[in-house]
């Protein structure tokens, strides 16, 4: 245990003349950062969405904004995709080059130049990718200790793509509520142990709510609500276009529109952003892309 003076001495940042602490890691999405004030040490943020809603592109966007743009060290654990595909999606996000052209190698000279510049910067970025499937919290912890002891690298943020595919003592989270609950607790303990934020994606069941309202909320997790109580924040991704909703009540186009619904720890609200599927990219609504 620590005496309160040892804890309070680390909180001098509260007295600084700023509205936001340097301890927080911002997502690079303005409205979301205004709601959350960024992500703090020891926080577990669960990103939930239905299948094909875009939770992997959202995580790739965070990877680009936090690691590539700000040079913050990160470990990315991909249970769904190979490390080469993760890198391809990241390049697509950075360079605005469609993933199909990256796969086929059909790039024009301008795109090749942009890719070359991005690869040079990626080579020098503090990013480590692990694409083993069927990972456990213990596996992630061991990887972080190896980076610290063998490579002398301290990781500042963790990304985990595929909570459903993680396992606890051989049981997959997608098949066992017990494994899911204990894995969430383990990820929270991991965040506290290494004093860094942990982002993890979770594929939700399809929403069967009657009526036209399809936005996901905490109540949609039903009996799993208690399993997610260890998470500091839940972010839900909602894209009207996914449900064939192309216009709002006033006739405005909803194409390319997305919402990040934040819930938990007093950071509650809805951030409106753009989704550019061809580049696996979420971005601020008014950053040059119109719906």
C-alpha positions as CSV (number, residue, x, y, z in Angstrom):
1,X,0.0,0.0,0.0
2,X,1.1,3.6,-0.5
3,X,0.6,6.6,1.7
4,X,-1.7,9.3,0.3
5,X,1.2,11.8,0.0
6,X,3.0,9.5,-2.5
7,X,-0.2,9.4,-4.6
8,X,-1.0,13.1,-4.4
9,X,2.5,14.1,-5.3
10,X,2.0,12.6,-8.8
11,X,-1.1,14.7,-9.4
12,X,0.5,18.1,-9.6
13,X,-0.6,18.3,-13.2
14,X,-4.0,19.3,-11.9
15,X,-2.5,22.7,-10.9
16,X,-1.1,23.4,-14.3
17,X,-2.6,26.2,-16.4
18,X,-4.2,23.9,-18.9
19,X,-7.6,22.4,-19.6
20,X,-6.1,19.0,-20.3
21,X,-3.3,17.1,-18.8
22,X,-0.2,15.9,-20.6
23,X,-0.9,12.5,-19.0
24,X,-3.9,12.0,-21.3
25,X,-3.5,10.3,-24.7
26,X,-5.9,11.9,-27.3
27,X,-7.5,9.9,-30.1
28,X,-7.1,12.6,-32.7
29,X,-10.9,12.7,-33.2
30,X,-11.8,16.1,-31.9
31,X,-15.4,15.5,-30.8
32,X,-14.5,12.3,-29.0
33,X,-11.5,13.9,-27.3
34,X,-13.8,16.8,-26.2
35,X,-16.1,14.2,-24.6
36,X,-13.5,12.1,-22.9
37,X,-10.6,14.6,-22.4
38,X,-8.4,11.8,-23.8
39,X,-7.5,8.5,-22.3
40,X,-5.6,8.2,-19.1
41,X,-3.1,5.8,-17.6
42,X,-4.6,2.5,-16.3
43,X,-7.9,2.9,-18.3
44,X,-9.5,0.0,-20.1
45,X,-11.6,1.2,-23.1
46,X,-13.8,-1.4,-24.8
47,X,-14.8,-0.6,-28.4
48,X,-18.0,-2.4,-29.2
49,X,-19.9,-2.8,-32.5
50,X,-21.8,-5.3,-34.7
51,X,-19.9,-7.2,-37.3
52,X,-18.7,-5.1,-40.3
53,X,-19.5,-1.9,-38.4
54,X,-15.8,-0.9,-38.5
55,X,-14.2,-1.7,-35.1
56,X,-10.9,-2.8,-36.8
57,X,-10.7,0.3,-39.0
58,X,-11.5,2.4,-35.9
59,X,-8.6,0.8,-34.1
60,X,-6.3,1.3,-37.1
61,X,-7.4,5.0,-37.0
62,X,-6.3,5.2,-33.4
63,X,-3.0,3.5,-34.3
64,X,-2.4,6.1,-37.0
65,X,-3.3,9.1,-34.8
66,X,-1.6,8.0,-31.6
67,X,1.5,6.1,-32.8
68,X,2.2,7.3,-36.4
69,X,1.4,11.0,-35.8
70,X,2.5,11.4,-32.2
71,X,5.3,8.8,-32.0
72,X,3.8,7.2,-28.8
73,X,5.1,3.7,-28.3
74,X,2.4,1.0,-28.7
75,X,1.9,-2.8,-28.8
76,X,-0.8,-3.9,-31.2
77,X,-2.2,-7.4,-30.8
78,X,-4.2,-8.6,-33.8
79,X,-6.2,-11.8,-33.2
80,X,-8.1,-11.4,-36.5
81,X,-5.6,-10.3,-39.1
82,X,-1.9,-11.0,-40.0
83,X,0.7,-8.4,-39.2
84,X,1.1,-7.7,-42.9
85,X,-2.6,-7.0,-43.4
86,X,-2.5,-4.7,-40.3
87,X,0.4,-2.8,-41.9
88,X,-1.5,-2.6,-45.2
89,X,-4.6,-1.2,-43.5
90,X,-2.4,1.3,-41.7
91,X,-0.7,2.4,-45.0
92,X,-4.2,2.7,-46.6
93,X,-5.3,4.9,-43.7
94,X,-2.2,7.1,-43.8
95,X,-1.9,7.5,-47.6
96,X,-5.5,7.4,-48.7
97,X,-4.8,4.5,-51.0
98,X,-7.4,1.9,-51.4
99,X,-6.5,-1.4,-49.9
100,X,-7.2,-3.3,-53.1
101,X,-4.5,-1.3,-54.9
102,X,-2.0,-2.1,-52.1
103,X,-2.8,-5.8,-52.4
104,X,-2.5,-5.8,-56.2
105,X,0.5,-3.5,-56.3
106,X,-1.3,-1.3,-58.8
107,X,0.0,2.0,-57.6
108,X,0.7,5.2,-59.6
109,X,4.0,7.1,-59.1
110,X,2.4,9.6,-56.7
111,X,1.0,6.8,-54.6
112,X,4.3,4.9,-54.6
113,X,6.0,8.1,-53.3
114,X,3.5,8.5,-50.5
115,X,3.8,4.8,-49.6
116,X,7.6,5.1,-49.5
117,X,7.5,8.1,-47.2
118,X,5.0,6.4,-44.9
119,X,7.0,3.2,-44.8
120,X,10.1,5.2,-43.8
121,X,8.3,6.8,-41.0
122,X,6.7,3.5,-39.9
123,X,10.1,1.9,-39.8
124,X,11.2,4.5,-37.2
125,X,8.0,4.4,-35.2
126,X,7.8,2.7,-31.7
127,X,5.2,0.2,-32.9
128,X,5.2,-3.5,-32.2
129,X,2.7,-5.9,-33.7
130,X,1.8,-9.4,-32.5
131,X,-0.6,-11.4,-34.8
132,X,-0.8,-14.6,-32.9
133,X,-4.4,-16.0,-32.6
134,X,-6.0,-17.3,-29.5
135,X,-4.0,-15.0,-27.2
136,X,-4.6,-14.8,-23.4
137,X,-3.9,-11.9,-21.1
138,X,-0.9,-13.8,-19.8
139,X,0.5,-14.0,-23.3
140,X,0.2,-10.2,-23.7
141,X,1.7,-9.6,-20.3
142,X,4.7,-11.8,-21.2
143,X,5.2,-10.0,-24.5
144,X,5.3,-6.6,-22.7
145,X,7.8,-7.9,-20.1
146,X,10.0,-9.2,-23.0
147,X,9.9,-5.9,-24.7
148,X,10.9,-4.2,-21.4
149,X,13.7,-6.6,-20.4
150,X,15.1,-7.7,-23.7
151,X,14.6,-4.7,-26.0
152,X,14.4,-2.0,-23.2
153,X,11.2,-0.7,-24.6
154,X,8.4,0.7,-22.4
155,X,5.0,0.6,-24.1
156,X,2.7,3.6,-23.6
157,X,-0.5,2.2,-25.0
158,X,-1.9,-1.3,-25.9
159,X,-4.3,-2.1,-28.7
160,X,-6.1,-5.5,-28.8
161,X,-8.2,-6.3,-31.8
162,X,-10.5,-9.2,-31.1
163,X,-11.7,-9.7,-27.5
164,X,-14.1,-12.4,-28.6
165,X,-11.1,-14.5,-29.8
166,X,-9.1,-14.2,-26.7
167,X,-9.0,-17.2,-24.4
168,X,-8.9,-17.9,-20.7
169,X,-7.4,-21.3,-19.8
170,X,-8.4,-22.7,-23.1
171,X,-11.9,-21.3,-23.3
172,X,-12.6,-18.7,-26.0
173,X,-14.4,-15.5,-24.8
174,X,-16.9,-15.9,-27.7
175,X,-18.0,-19.2,-26.2
176,X,-17.8,-18.6,-22.5
177,X,-19.1,-15.7,-20.4
178,X,-16.8,-16.8,-17.6
179,X,-13.8,-16.6,-19.9
180,X,-15.0,-13.2,-21.2
181,X,-15.5,-11.7,-17.7
182,X,-12.1,-13.0,-16.4
183,X,-10.4,-11.7,-19.6
184,X,-11.9,-8.3,-19.1
185,X,-10.7,-8.2,-15.5
186,X,-7.3,-9.4,-16.7
187,X,-7.0,-6.6,-19.2
188,X,-8.0,-4.1,-16.6
189,X,-5.3,-5.4,-14.3
190,X,-2.9,-5.2,-17.2
191,X,-3.7,-1.5,-17.6
192,X,-3.1,-0.9,-13.9
193,X,0.1,-3.0,-13.8
194,X,1.8,-1.2,-16.7
195,X,0.0,2.2,-16.0
196,X,-1.1,2.6,-19.6
197,X,-4.4,2.7,-21.4
198,X,-5.7,-0.5,-23.1
199,X,-8.0,-0.4,-26.1
200,X,-9.8,-3.6,-27.0
201,X,-12.4,-4.3,-29.7
202,X,-15.5,-6.4,-29.0
203,X,-17.9,-7.8,-31.6
204,X,-21.4,-7.5,-30.3
205,X,-24.4,-9.6,-31.1
206,X,-26.8,-8.1,-33.7
207,X,-29.2,-5.6,-32.3
208,X,-32.8,-7.0,-32.4
209,X,-34.5,-4.0,-30.8
210,X,-37.9,-3.2,-32.4
211,X,-38.4,0.2,-34.1
212,X,-36.1,2.4,-36.1
213,X,-33.6,3.2,-33.4
214,X,-30.5,1.0,-34.0
215,X,-27.8,2.9,-32.0
216,X,-26.1,0.5,-29.6
217,X,-26.1,1.3,-25.9
218,X,-25.0,-0.4,-22.7
219,X,-28.4,-2.0,-22.3
220,X,-27.8,-3.9,-25.5
221,X,-25.2,-6.0,-23.7
222,X,-28.0,-7.3,-21.6
223,X,-26.8,-10.0,-19.2
224,X,-23.1,-9.2,-20.1
225,X,-23.4,-5.7,-18.6
226,X,-21.9,-7.0,-15.3
227,X,-19.0,-8.6,-17.2
228,X,-18.0,-5.2,-18.6
229,X,-18.1,-3.3,-15.3
230,X,-14.3,-3.4,-15.1
231,X,-14.1,-1.3,-18.2
232,X,-13.6,2.4,-17.6
233,X,-15.2,3.4,-20.8
234,X,-17.4,1.7,-23.5
235,X,-17.3,3.2,-27.0
236,X,-19.9,2.0,-29.5
237,X,-19.7,2.5,-33.2
238,X,-22.9,3.3,-35.1
239,X,-23.1,3.8,-38.9
240,X,-26.7,4.6,-40.2
241,X,-25.6,3.5,-43.7
242,X,-25.1,-0.1,-42.4
243,X,-28.8,-0.3,-41.7
244,X,-29.7,1.2,-45.1
245,X,-30.5,4.6,-43.5
246,X,-29.3,7.0,-46.2
247,X,-31.1,10.2,-45.1
248,X,-32.1,11.8,-41.9
249,X,-35.5,13.3,-41.1
250,X,-34.6,16.5,-42.9
251,X,-33.4,14.8,-46.0
252,X,-29.6,15.2,-45.3
253,X,-27.4,12.5,-46.6
254,X,-26.2,10.0,-44.0
255,X,-23.7,8.3,-46.3
256,X,-20.2,8.1,-44.8
257,X,-21.5,9.3,-41.4
258,X,-20.6,7.5,-38.2
259,X,-21.1,8.1,-34.5
260,X,-18.9,7.0,-31.6
261,X,-21.1,6.7,-28.6
262,X,-19.1,7.0,-25.3
263,X,-20.4,5.7,-22.0
264,X,-18.8,5.4,-18.6
265,X,-16.8,7.3,-15.9
266,X,-18.7,10.6,-16.5
267,X,-17.5,10.7,-20.1
268,X,-20.8,10.3,-21.9
269,X,-21.8,11.7,-25.3
270,X,-21.9,11.1,-29.0
271,X,-19.1,12.1,-31.3
272,X,-20.0,12.5,-35.0
273,X,-17.2,11.5,-37.4
274,X,-16.7,10.5,-41.1
275,X,-16.1,6.9,-42.1
276,X,-14.2,6.3,-45.4
277,X,-14.5,2.6,-45.9
278,X,-12.1,2.4,-48.9
279,X,-9.2,3.7,-46.6
280,X,-10.2,1.9,-43.4
281,X,-10.5,5.4,-41.9
282,X,-12.5,7.4,-39.4
283,X,-11.8,11.1,-39.2
284,X,-13.3,14.4,-38.0
285,X,-16.5,15.2,-39.8
286,X,-15.4,18.5,-41.3
287,X,-11.8,17.5,-42.3
288,X,-12.4,17.8,-46.0
289,X,-14.7,14.9,-46.5
290,X,-18.4,15.5,-47.1
291,X,-21.2,13.1,-46.8
